[in-house]
Amino acid sequence: MGQLIDGQWTTGWYDTKATGGAFKRTTAKFRNWITADGSAGPSGEGGFPAESGRYHLYVCYACPWAHRTLIFRALKGLEDHISISAVHPDMLENGWTFATDYPGATGDDLFGADFMHQIYTRADPQASGRVTVPVLWDKQRGTIVSNESAEIIRMFNSAFDQVTGNTLDLWPEDLRAAIEPINDRIYNTFNNGVYKAGFATSQEAYEAAVIPLFETMDWLEAHLSENRFLMGDRLTEADWRLFTTLVRFDAVYHGHFKCNRRRVVDYPNLWAYTRALYQVPGVAGTVNMDHITRHYHYSHETINPHRIVPIGPDLDFMAPHDRGAALPA
Ligand SMILES: N[C@@H](CCC(=O)N[C@@H](CS)C(=O)NCC(=O)O)C(=O)O
């Protein structure tokens, strides 16, 4: 755990003293966009046209933000066009590493780097800030396109459609305005809410996160009792953003982050919905429960000082559900 300051790696756990024990996630720094024709996206600079084989995605299987990008890569038929490297699940004093002594940790396929921070300083020798995954790398220009998952999934949703012929649209124009407030609530109280609860260093900060978190889960349960997906009958990015936290919840957030009023399996609709999404072709292959369980319990020494990795729970994501096929066959 640490960060870059003017290109130098420095170590230290999140500083919550200045914020009354509350964890504040900083915003991502590289914000360019791949577009079909290379024109600039809503932020950053242009010059990143969609091309097969040009881009590389650095991920961590444990990370819910990186997981979104893996799901979009699978659903949008990008697996043959965008290569990936997966970091080691343990994030310790060197941050994310490319050590390969763990099943599924691939090492750095592009440069043979040892640490993720070296990818950041390769893009910007003076880089400062947290070294996060996912990272979308441009092999041609030798730089980071983006390290913001919310934007990477929107690029994947449409930029490569002419390359792949895959026109599945998970961010449809007519639903965008309605998706935004749902994304906001789920991000603030649930996706990031679990971290705010888990990394809190005061009772007040913990309760300020965990109470709204369960209000959101109760609301989702009611909403999904009447709607197949968050936006009704159409599956959208909002569902996938929710899914990556749901799939980790009972194994990690419930115990390790003390989000323990209820589990996902205690909510009949949320649990069936989680299984329905898990069973969408291509998705199960993006879920690595071993990396998920290992990463959190082994990496967060302040929360789990003995680094004991729990053996359960047994979760059957393949159990039948009655919510229909999520995507047309
Ligand atoms: N806004 C980023 C956040 C990514 C993020 O925070 N990733 C975590 C892993 S789950 C990370 O790399 N943390 C390392 C750190 O904060 O030093 C995104 O959504 O892409």
The ligand as a Gaussian input file, in Angstrom:
#p B3LYP/6-31G(d) Opt

LIG

0 1
 N      -11.908000       5.349000      -9.929000
 C      -11.159000       4.145000     -10.127000
 C      -10.911000       3.448000      -8.810000
 C      -10.120000       2.185000      -8.955000
 C       -9.589000       1.689000      -7.601000
 O       -9.706000       2.388000      -6.583000
 N       -9.014000       0.468000      -7.602000
 C       -8.451000      -0.080000      -6.379000
 C       -8.570000      -1.579000      -6.367000
 S      -10.164000      -2.182000      -5.960000
 C       -6.974000       0.198000      -6.324000
 O       -6.279000      -0.038000      -7.284000
 N       -6.500000       0.700000      -5.173000
 C       -5.108000       0.928000      -4.939000
 C       -4.869000       2.161000      -4.115000
 O       -5.835000       2.870000      -3.784000
 O       -3.710000       2.409000      -3.799000
 C      -11.908000       3.270000     -11.102000
 O      -13.113000       3.033000     -10.913000
 O      -11.308000       2.834000     -12.069000

